[in-house]
Amino acid sequence: MILALDTNSLSFVDPENFGSPVPIKVVRRSDDIPILIQLIMDGGIVTPLDASLELFVTVEGDYTSLLASVPSFTIEGSGAEGGFVGDLDLGVAAVDALFTDGTVADAAAILEVRITDGDGVITSLPLNLTIQNSYIAP
């Protein structure tokens, strides 16, 4: 999954068209998702070497209910192909607990990214996620 984060507005934008918002992302329970985060500044991709990123997925409306996270990313590539690479594992007990009754087709969640650099810590605006129950045929 490629995520483009505009560092001026702290909102996620379409990685193909930085001026467009991102629709709700749909993921599946139990998925192990490779993540590429590209930081957008003034219309271009930047990869600050002194920055570190963390990604958090929480229950929509309950920011204290952590479902999954990527505690650190590595920097790979440069320019339009570069960014911060990590792995989001949705095959964890907290995600499974959203689907305990066996009839829930999907659950609403929020994804946020925290950036730490020499200037301090900033957190993105939330990106809506829909987590589909992978055990129910779409």
C-alpha positions in Angstrom: 0.0 0.0 0.0 1.4 3.4 -1.0 0.5 6.3 1.3 1.4 9.9 0.4 1.3 12.3 3.3 1.3 16.0 2.6 3.5 17.5 5.3 1.9 20.9 5.0 -1.7 19.9 5.6 -0.8 16.6 7.5 -3.5 14.9 5.3 -3.1 11.9 3.1 -3.3 12.5 -0.6 -3.6 10.4 -3.7 0.0 9.1 -4.5 -0.8 9.5 -8.2 -2.3 13.0 -7.9 -1.1 15.0 -4.9 -4.0 17.4 -5.1 -6.6 14.8 -4.6 -7.8 13.3 -1.3 -7.5 9.6 -0.6 -10.8 7.6 -0.5 -11.3 5.1 2.4 -8.7 2.4 2.2 -10.0 -1.2 2.3 -7.8 -3.9 3.9 -8.5 -7.5 4.9 -8.3 -9.1 8.3 -5.2 -11.2 8.6 -3.3 -9.4 5.8 0.4 -8.6 6.1 0.6 -5.4 4.1 3.8 -3.8 2.8 3.6 -0.1 3.4 5.4 2.7 1.5 4.9 6.1 2.9 6.0 9.1 0.8 6.2 12.5 2.4 5.0 15.3 0.1 6.2 18.8 0.6 5.4 21.7 -1.8 4.2 19.3 -4.5 7.3 16.9 -4.4 8.4 13.8 -2.6 10.9 14.4 0.1 12.7 11.8 2.3 14.3 13.6 5.2 17.1 11.4 6.6 16.6 12.7 10.1 13.0 11.7 10.3 11.5 8.6 11.8 7.9 7.4 11.3 5.5 5.3 13.3 2.1 4.1 12.0 -0.9 3.3 14.2 -4.3 1.7 13.4 -7.0 2.2 16.0 -10.8 1.6 16.3 -12.7 4.5 14.7 -13.9 6.8 17.4 -11.7 5.2 20.1 -8.1 6.3 19.7 -7.0 4.4 22.7 -7.9 1.0 21.2 -4.7 0.1 19.3 -5.3 -2.6 16.7 -2.0 -2.8 14.9 1.1 -0.7 14.4 4.3 -0.3 12.5 6.8 1.0 15.2 9.5 1.9 12.8 10.2 2.2 9.1 13.4 2.0 7.0 14.3 4.5 4.2 14.5 3.0 0.8 15.2 4.5 -2.6 15.1 8.2 -3.4 13.0 10.7 -5.3 9.7 9.5 -6.8 10.6 5.9 -5.9 11.8 6.6 -2.4 10.2 6.6 0.9 9.7 5.0 4.3 9.0 1.2 4.1 7.4 -1.0 6.7 5.1 -3.9 7.2 1.6 -3.7 8.7 0.4 -7.0 10.2 -3.4 -7.3 10.6 -3.2 -10.9 11.7 -3.1 -9.9 15.4 -5.5 -10.7 18.3 -6.8 -7.1 18.5 -8.0 -7.2 14.9 -9.4 -10.7 15.4 -11.4 -9.5 18.4 -13.4 -7.1 16.1 -14.9 -10.2 14.4 -15.5 -12.6 17.3 -19.2 -13.2 16.6 -18.5 -14.5 13.1 -21.1 -12.4 11.4 -19.4 -9.0 11.2 -18.4 -8.3 7.6 -16.2 -5.3 8.2 -15.0 -2.9 10.9 -14.2 0.9 10.8 -10.7 1.9 11.8 -8.4 4.9 11.6 -4.8 5.0 10.4 -2.4 7.7 11.6 1.3 8.4 11.1 3.6 10.0 13.6 6.7 11.8 12.3 9.6 12.6 14.6 12.4 14.8 13.4 14.7 17.6 14.6 11.7 20.0 14.8 9.7 17.7 17.1 6.8 15.3 16.7 3.7 15.8 14.4 0.8 13.4 13.8 -1.1 13.1 10.5 -4.8 13.6 10.2 -6.6 10.3 10.4 -7.1 8.1 7.3 -10.3 6.0 7.3 -9.8 2.3 6.9 -12.3 -0.5 6.4 -11.1 -3.8 7.7 -12.9 -6.6 5.9 -13.4 -9.9 7.6 -11.3 -12.2 5.4 -13.4 -15.2 6.5 -16.5 -13.8 4.8 -16.5 -13.9 1.0 -16.8 -10.4 -0.5 
